[in-house]
Amino acid sequence: MSLILDNISYKYSTGTAYEVTALDGVSLEIKDGQFIGIIGHTGSGKSTLIQHLNGLLKATEGTIYYNGQDIYDKDYDLKDLRTQVGMVFQYPEHQLFETTVFEDVKFGPKNQGLDDKEATLRAYEALRSVGFPEDYYDQSPFELSGGQKRRAAIAGVLAMKPAVLILDEPTAGLDPKGRDEILGLISDMHKKMGNTIILVSHSMEDVANYVDRIIVMNDAKVYMDGTPKEVFSRVKDLEEIGLAVPEVTYLMMELKERGWNVDVSATTVEEAKNEILKLKGMNA
Amino acid sequence: MNIIEAKKLVHEFFRRDEEGNIEGIQVALNEVDLQVKAGSFISILGHNGSGKSTLAKHINALLTPTDGTLYVDGKDTSDAGNELAIRQSAGMVFQNPDNQIIASIVEEDVGFGPENMGIPTDEIWERVERSLKSVGMWKYHTHSPNKLSGGQKQRVAIAGVMAMEPKCIILDEPTAMLDPDGRKEVIKVAHELNKKKGVTVILITHYMEEVVDSDYVYVMDKGKVVMEGDPRNIFSRVEELKSHRMDVPQITLLAHELKKSGLDIPDGILTREELMNVLNLG
């Protein structure tokens, strides 16, 4: 059970002077239950890539297999794929439309063909899992604060119980606490339900804190693919394509340059703290 | 001299039902006192819904006080007659670059503001060139804005405000929709304008790293100013910041954690260099 991208290329405005290759020979295997971060600067192909995963864009070359089936096959049910591979777009609150939060969250499961009772249960479950306050279930989604709207919108996708959940910068525009809360709930859900999570992010710190695999996109290609430690150890390569490593990783490298015996692969505050305490001869 | 002076500034929003009767009152600004010295670079932090954007709209006279007073460049914002003069003194840049660019060529977009002010044509072009150069976007002056990156668009929007030669610019979460490179570009430009042109800058943001170089920082919560001080002072109060849904830069957090573990480290470490020096590894 997995998503396999076999040599995917995507070009638009083909045959004109403005032809752009947005994806160039991308091959990836995304196994069940992985928590993946996708990073890359604007225009590197991140968004184009994720839109292929649920069939919103069709590759100009190559094929995608979901659970062993070719999704470009004539008989393949793309609608079914989209309920299994759920997508939370950037600023998902722009897509809220129903009269109440509860109806909005129910819309997805109803659309999947579930009966009213089942859809209602799903909506309860999803709203509870994102920590949405019950008092607001019957409120208009348009009267909520930014953070609450974001939660409601994410709940709308969760209610469809996707096996693969793709989130395109889910914390953009949120305050620091809001960022931690949203990422925390995604991470908790991943631990509880073991579904596959694909997180597109601009924050190296967030990616370092949460994911177990990072895919770095650059110039329409997969530039790196590995664990956070593997990826963030290649500082020069990352900087070359306009990315960076977490601040604490830079600190560890500077300590090393000054001759201190530290493990430069620390990517989180916790890891950096333990390394420095070790240097100081203190137990963490 | 203070270019912005708020005394017990209050703003209330009224929620109305279908018949227009008042259903509820939301206090967005609750007796805010704030002074900004001309030529300084100040930042305002605060969570979503804390009142910081409402405050920004007051400085630009897009909103006027329900109670209390606000003077911008010596002019009372409650006086409707001052509206235009205030908007020339204090220019505003918003979050979404795509919502603020109106012309199909960069230089025409930047020229829109001064043209509206009735500036003679020759001078408009001088101002357009000067302000595009000041944000490092002159080489794109004949380009179409929609082919630019987010950071570049935001710099064009800043140039558009600069062309009106304001004394003060308010940047309301100008980097929220940008990638890390774009964010750096915009913050760098804001500091350059402040240093080289002496423009007062008011930066509203969610990114803690962006306020480290400010002269003074205000933190807002529930419509009130709850913390104020220079960045070092603000970031030495880690727990207090967190109680207002804010955070500290990653290095500051690491220093704070090390201190809690028993190392002798002062509060308010802002940079890697500072942390390395106090770690005193011999």
Chai-1 contact restraints between the chains, C-beta under 6 A:
chainA,res_idxA,chainB,res_idxB,connection_type,confidence,min_distance_angstrom,max_distance_angstrom,comment,restraint_id
A,H41,B,D179,contact,1.0,0.0,6.0,A-B,restraint_1
A,T42,B,D179,contact,1.0,0.0,6.0,A-B,restraint_2
A,S145,B,N48,contact,1.0,0.0,6.0,A-B,restraint_3
A,S145,B,G49,contact,1.0,0.0,6.0,A-B,restraint_4
A,G146,B,N48,contact,1.0,0.0,6.0,A-B,restraint_5
A,G147,B,N48,contact,1.0,0.0,6.0,A-B,restraint_6
A,G173,B,A176,contact,1.0,0.0,6.0,A-B,restraint_7
A,D175,B,H47,contact,1.0,0.0,6.0,A-B,restraint_8
A,D175,B,N48,contact,1.0,0.0,6.0,A-B,restraint_9
A,D175,B,H206,contact,1.0,0.0,6.0,A-B,restraint_10
A,D175,B,R245,contact,1.0,0.0,6.0,A-B,restraint_11
A,P176,B,M246,contact,1.0,0.0,6.0,A-B,restraint_12
A,P176,B,D247,contact,1.0,0.0,6.0,A-B,restraint_13
A,K177,B,R245,contact,1.0,0.0,6.0,A-B,restraint_14
A,H202,B,D179,contact,1.0,0.0,6.0,A-B,restraint_15
A,H202,B,P180,contact,1.0,0.0,6.0,A-B,restraint_16
A,E205,B,Q250,contact,1.0,0.0,6.0,A-B,restraint_17
A,G242,B,D181,contact,1.0,0.0,6.0,A-B,restraint_18
A,E247,B,Q250,contact,1.0,0.0,6.0,A-B,restraint_19
A,E247,B,I251,contact,1.0,0.0,6.0,A-B,restraint_20
A,V248,B,Q250,contact,1.0,0.0,6.0,A-B,restraint_21
A,V248,B,L254,contact,1.0,0.0,6.0,A-B,restraint_22
A,L251,B,R272,contact,1.0,0.0,6.0,A-B,restraint_23
A,W260,B,L281,contact,1.0,0.0,6.0,A-B,restraint_24
A,V269,B,L253,contact,1.0,0.0,6.0,A-B,restraint_25
A,V269,B,L254,contact,1.0,0.0,6.0,A-B,restraint_26
A,A272,B,L254,contact,1.0,0.0,6.0,A-B,restraint_27
A,K273,B,E257,contact,1.0,0.0,6.0,A-B,restraint_28
A,K273,B,L258,contact,1.0,0.0,6.0,A-B,restraint_29
A,L277,B,S261,contact,1.0,0.0,6.0,A-B,restraint_30
